[in-house]
Amino acid sequence: MKQIFINIPVNDLEKSVQFFLALGFTINPLFTDEHQKCMIWSDVIYLMLQSKQFFGSYINKPFTDTQKYQSISHTLPVESIQRVNDMIEHGVKFGGKETVPALQEGFMYLRSIEDVDGYVWGIMYLDLDQFKALKRK
C-alpha cells in the first residue's frame, strides 16, 4: 500500500500532539518515541511531529520561522461542513489560530488554521458531485 509520512519539526511535542488530537488525529505508538510522535489522519496519511533537535539531526538546513514566513500548507478533506467547523473550533481551543477568512463556494467550504508552530492546515468539505457537475458545463 502507498502511504505518506509528513515530517514536521515542532517546538513542543506535547503541545503539538494535543493540537492534532483535538483536530481528530490519533497516535500511532509504533512510530512514536521521545523524539517524535506519529499522528494518524487516515490509513495512508501519517504526520510525524518531530522535535527540532531530532529533525535537525538529519536535515542540515536552518529552520524557517513559520510564525513570520509562509511555508507549505496541507488540506484535510472531511465529510461535512459541520466537521470543518468542529475541527477549527477544537483546534483554536488547543492553541491554533484562524488567520484566514472562510472560503465558501457552492461546491466547497474551506477554513484554515495555523497549528501551534505556525503551519497552515486547510480543513475542507467538498461536494464532489456538485463540483463534477460544474466541470461538465
N, C-alpha and C positions, 0 to 999 in steps of 0.2 A: 504494500500500500504506500502511496506517496503521502508524505507528511511534511510540514514545515515547522521549524523551531525558530522563533524570532527571539534573538538575544538582545536584551536591553540593559545597559548599565543604569543602576539606580543608587541614590544616596542612602536610603534607609530601606533595607529589605522588608522589614516587618510592616512599615507604613505602606509600602507598595503592595505587599500581599493583601493587607486589609482593604485597600482601594479596589484591587481586582476581584477579591471575593465579593465585595459589595456590588460590582458590576455583573456578577454571575459566573465568574471563572471558578474552577475548582483546583485543588492542589493535587499534583501527581507526585507522590512520595518517592517513586522510583528514580526520578531525576532531580531530587531535591537534597541539598546538604546545607552546611552552614554558609556557603558562599553563593549559592544560587537556589532559587525556588522555581519550580516548574508549575506553571499555571495552565490549565486546560480550558480552551474555548470550545473545541469540538474534537472529534476523533482524529482529525488531521491537522489541527492548529494548536500549537503549544507556544506559550510565552515563557521565555527563560529570563526571569528577573535575576540579574547578577550584580553583586557588589562591584563598585567601581574598581576596587583593588583587584578582584578576580578578573573582571573584563579586561582591565589594562594589562594583565599578565600575559595575554596572548594577542592583543591588538595594540601595537606600539604607536599610537597616534594620540594627540591631545583630545580631550573631550569637548564637545560642543556645549555651550551654555544654553540649554533648551529653554531657560527662563527668558533669555534675551533674543535668541535666534530661532527661526523656524527650522525644524528638521522634518524628516519624513512623517507622514501620518498614516494611520490604518483605519479602515472602516469595518465595523462588525455588523453584518445584517441580522435583523431579528424579525420575529413573526408578526409583530403588531405595533401600531403607534403607541399604545399603552405601554408596551415593553420598552420602547425607546424612552418614553418619559420616566418610567420607573428607574431605568438604569442611570439616567442622568441625575435624577434626584438622589439616588443612593450614592453615586459617585461623588456628588457635591458634599454630602454628609461626611465622606471619608477623605476629604482634602482636595478633591478635584475642583476645577474652575470651568464654568461655561463662559467662554470668551467670544463666541461667535453666535449671532442670531440663528434661530432655527431656519431651515430651508424647507419650504413647503411647495412642492409641485404636485400636480394632480396624481401622479403615479408614485411619488416618493416623498418621504418625510425624513429629514436628516437633522440631528442635533450633534454638536461636537463638544467634547470635554477634554481639558488638559488633565493628565494624571498628576500625581504629586511631584513628579520630576519634570513636568512641562511638555511631555509628549502628547500629541493630539490624537484622539480617538473619535472617529465618527461613529455614531450609532444610527443605523438606517433601517427604515421599513420601506420595502419596495414592493408595490403591487405589480408583479411581473406580467400578469395578463393585461393590465391596463397599459403598461409600458410597451408590450409587444403590439398591442392594437395601435398605439401611436406610431410605431415604426412602420407599420403596414401602409399608413396613409401617405 
